[in-house]
Amino acid sequence: MLTSINMKLDIIEMLIDMNPKMAKTQVKDLQKQVTSVVNEIHHLIYDLRPIAVDQVGFVEATKALCRQCESNWHIPIVLTIQEDLVSEGIDPAKQVALYRLIQEILNNIKKHAKAKNIEVTFLHEDRNLIIIIKDDVFFASKKCRETTRICA
């Protein structure tokens, strides 16, 4: 994409003297492309290191992720968090890894399962954080229930 933008800039440079109107139109088109590239880079950076995990913590970041997915995909996501859940003791690198894992599972459900409902549950047993992710998937006329259980 950046190579394409650079090539278009070369063309615009030539057009400035020959056809200023066309050059101006091309500049506006490039502005849209640059904005798109910047947005894409922001998303990539966020995906590489989800800032929300550092800023508000793993559980709150996951809540926001679920709300975002629900809003974007129009698939209800029921998020249940055990009342006395504490995630502060989890190593920050593990928190990011868990967040990414949940993100990937949700994306896989969206892409492959064609689920109508998703449930994400956070529990703790003893000193373990347990994350359960369920979706409802229909194959032919049989309802299959998929569960992913993550322990940290």
N, C-alpha and C positions, 0 to 999 in steps of 0.2 A: 504494500500500500504506500509506504513512504517513497519507494522508488518511483512509483507512478506519479505521486505528487511532485517529486523533483523533476521528472520529465515534463510534466505539464507546466511547471514554472519556466522551464527553458522555452517552451512554445509561447507562453504568455510574454516573455521578454521580447521575442521576435514580433509578436502581435502588437505590442504597445505603439509602435510607430506606424505600422501598416493598417491596423484596424482597432482603434482604441475601444470601440463599443464591444467588440468580441472579446478583447482582452479583459475588460471589466466583467463581462459575463463569466469568463473562465475563472477570474479571481473569486467571484462569489461562489462558484461551484467548488473551488478548492477550499474555501473557508468551511463549507459544509463537510468536506472530506476530512479536513484537519480536525474539526470538532468531533467527528465520528472516531477518528484514530485516538484522540485524547481520551474520549469516553472509554474506548476499548482498553487502553493502557491502564486507566483507573481501575477498571474491573479486573484486569490481570493482576495488578499490584494487590488489590484487595484479596483476590483469591490466593495469592502467594502467601500473604501474611494478613489474615483477617484482623484489622485494627480493632474491631469491636471486641474481640476476645481480650485484648490488652486493656481496653478502655473500661468496659463494663463487666467483664468476666465471662466465663464460658457459658453459664446457664442463661444469662441475659442475652448474650450474643446469639445463642441457639434459639431463644424465643423470637428474637428479631428475624432470624433466618426463616423460621417457620412462618411468621406473619408475611414476610416478603414472598416466599414460595406460594403460600396460600393466595395472596393477592395477585401475583403474576400468572399463576396456573389455573386459578379458579377451582382449586381442589381443596375441600375442607381438611384442615390439619388440626387435630385435637392434641393439644400439648398438656400433659399431666406431669406435675412436679411434686414429689413428696414434700410435705410442708417443712420438715426439719432438715432438708437437704443442704449440705454444705460442700461446696466444690473448691473452697480456698486452699485446701491441703493438696490439691492435685498440682503436680509439676506444670509450669506454664507451657512447656513444649508438648506435654501430653494433652493439655487443654486444647491447643491448636490442632493437634493430631485428631482428637476426638471430634472437634468441630468440623474438620475437613472430612472425616469419615461420615458423619451425619449428613453433611452437604452432598457427598458423593452418593450415599444411599438414597437420599431424597431425589437427586437428579436421575438416578437409575430407575426409581419408581416412576418418575414422570416420563422418562424416555421409553421404558420397556414394559412396564406393568399396566399402563393405562388405568391406574387405580381411580376410583371415585372418592375414596376416603383414605386418609392417612392418620395414624396415631403415633405419637412420640411420647414415651413415658420415661421419666427420670426417677429412679428409686435409689435407696442405699440400704445395703444389708451389711451389718457389721461395719467394716471400714471400706467397703467396696461401693463404687458408683455403678449402678446398673442402668443402661439405656436400652429401652425396648422400642423398636420401630416396627409397626404393622401396617400393612395395606390390604385392601380387599381387591382381589383380582378375579376376573371372570374368564375362564377358558371354556368355550362352548357354553353349556348350560350348568357346568359345575362351578361352585364358588370355592376358590382356594384361598387360604389364609396364609400369608407369608409373614414370618416374624424374624427379625434380626435382633439378636441380643448381644450387647456390647458390655463388657465388664472392664472397669479401670481401677 
